[in-house]
Amino acid sequence: MRSIKRVACYHSRMSTSGYAWRELTSAQRGEWLIWRKSRGHPWHSPQHRPNDGHHRFHLTAACYEHHPVIGRSPERMGEFALRLLETLTMGTDRVLAWCLLPNHYHVLVETPDVVDLLVRIGRLHGRTSHAWNGEDEARGRKVFFRAVERAIRSERHCWATLNYIHHNPVRHNYVPRWIDWPWSSAADYLRQTSPGEARRIWEQYPILDYGRGWDDPEK
């Protein structure tokens, strides 16, 4: 396993917070919480909805305030990747793409019940948070912020999402090429797809401004 410095330089590239919540005044936060509570919504997270006719979903989860807790060591990254894939296998028909970074991850899945899958992921987050807080002597620390699902609306959206997920380590300046990042399905995808076909898919389904505003490298 490569050293942390060579694999990602986690701490030098750690994010600050990209959440709009931190930019609100105390009064604005109070109004927002009252509004959500009056409608029966969770106070700080959007409601998870049933599949509503969709079968494919892009799921994203991040560490609280984007601190790189997952990326404390390559060993932790590798272990969590295995646990995440086990959880996805139990709750999906197929995992189309995935990528784990030091402070967040993305997956593209086909699932008959996205709410059940999110419950499974929540349990994984709870177990790993407890274990990591013990290892790091940080009891009471909030590790994960939340998991968010986005329904895939079309084949074009699906392929653009796959490209986006595999490109994420490059987008966040961890590595220069997809294949250089070990915690991703990119290497398997490239082994199963000819170079010409992979290039065609990349060019036909560009990521453009995908992720702008909610997954910006500078945030």
C-alpha positions, 0 to 999 in steps of 0.5 A, spaced: 500 500 500 502 506 498 504 511 503 498 517 504 503 522 502 503 519 495 496 516 494 492 522 496 496 527 500 490 527 505 491 533 510 494 538 505 487 537 500 482 536 506 476 540 504 473 546 509 465 546 509 461 547 503 454 547 506 450 553 506 448 552 513 454 555 515 453 561 511 446 562 515 445 567 521 442 564 527 436 567 525 436 564 518 437 557 521 432 558 526 427 560 521 429 554 517 429 549 522 422 551 524 419 551 517 422 544 516 419 541 523 412 544 521 412 540 515 415 533 519 422 534 515 428 531 518 431 538 521 438 538 517 437 533 512 432 532 506 427 527 506 429 520 503 423 518 498 421 511 495 424 509 488 418 513 485 419 509 478 426 509 478 431 504 479 438 507 478 441 512 483 447 516 484 448 516 492 453 520 495 455 521 502 460 525 506 464 526 512 461 531 517 464 538 514 468 534 509 474 532 514 478 526 512 476 521 517 475 516 512 482 517 509 486 517 516 490 511 513 490 507 506 488 501 511 482 505 513 480 506 506 481 499 504 477 496 510 471 501 509 471 500 501 470 493 503 465 494 508 461 499 503 461 494 497 458 488 502 453 493 504 451 495 497 451 488 494 446 486 500 441 492 498 442 493 490 441 489 484 447 491 481 453 496 483 455 500 476 460 504 479 463 507 486 469 511 488 471 512 495 475 519 497 478 521 504 472 525 506 466 522 501 464 517 496 460 516 490 456 510 488 452 508 482 447 503 483 441 499 481 436 498 487 429 496 488 428 499 494 433 506 495 430 507 502 432 500 505 439 501 502 440 508 505 438 505 512 443 499 511 448 505 509 446 509 515 447 503 519 454 502 516 456 509 518 454 508 525 458 502 526 464 505 523 463 511 526 463 508 533 470 504 531 473 510 528 472 514 534 475 509 539 481 508 534 482 516 534 480 517 541 475 522 539 468 519 542 462 524 541 465 526 534 460 526 528 463 522 523 458 522 517 454 528 515 449 524 511 447 520 505 443 523 499 440 519 493 439 522 486 435 518 481 438 517 474 433 520 469 436 517 463 441 513 459 445 519 458 444 521 465 447 514 467 453 514 463 455 521 465 454 519 472 459 513 471 464 518 468 463 523 473 464 518 479 470 515 476 473 522 474 472 524 481 479 523 484 482 527 478 477 532 479 479 533 486 487 533 484 489 526 488 491 523 482 492 524 474 489 518 472 483 514 473 487 508 474 492 511 479 486 511 484 486 504 488 479 505 491 474 505 485 471 501 480 475 505 474 480 500 474 475 494 473 471 498 468 477 500 464 479 492 464 472 490 461 471 496 456 476 497 450 480 504 450 476 506 444 469 505 447 471 508 454 474 514 450 467 514 446 463 514 452 467 519 455 466 524 449 459 522 448 457 523 455 461 529 458 461 531 465 461 538 464 459 542 470 456 535 473 457 536 481 458 544 481 456 547 487 455 541 491 462 537 490 467 542 488 474 541 489 475 548 492 470 547 497 
